[in-house]
Amino acid sequence: MDAIKPATLQEVADSAAVRAESAEVTALVDRAKAGDAEAFSDLMCLYERRIIAIGLQMGLSRDDAMDACQDAFIKVFRYIRRFRSGESFFKWLYRIAIHSVYDHLRKNREPGVMSIEDVDPSITGRMTDGTPAADRAMASAQLAKQLMDGLGSLSRQERIVFVLRDLQEMSTAEIGTVLRLSQVTVRRHCTLAREKLRRRLFPRGH
């Protein structure tokens, strides 16, 4: 089977197909399990940007987020032959990646500074709809900065649920599987996180 070309990989990475376990992803996983180094490299290309983003959104510096991503893929490489075909690869990978991020957070390094580019503009953009373009861009940037600051006020569990639900746009069911939490617990953490951030962003209830 021919290797997936970079352009195709990018299209898959930017779509829901990665989480839906597309045929391309399944084929790459099967080849990687069989020891195909090129297939494993392609899997890294598919997921590394999202893994680094989770690290940044959880408060790691960019260097530490990249290190956490690298550590996660080292573990994936070591244990991928134990991965059971037919199960969700991305959920298995995310669970490993989140543990790697937590490990790096426990190391007493300088806290990360997440840039505005690391926040999905659609999240802040929705808060500023209806305003002129220039004003909307400025307001969105200000909200993004406040949001990044506000993430530090959340508990670790609230923050990871918020990151996965609202920044990574995963479903409640997917988050529950990755974090091994009930959907009720996921919704509770998400609600608490959103309420804390809402009070911080709009202290007067506006």
PyMOL commands that set and color helices and strands:
alter all, ss='L'
color gray80, all
select helices_A, chain A and resi 6-13+23-33+37-57+62-82+89-106+116-118+121-128+133-151+156-167+172-179+183-201
alter helices_A, ss='H'
color red, helices_A
deselect
rebuild
show_as cartoon
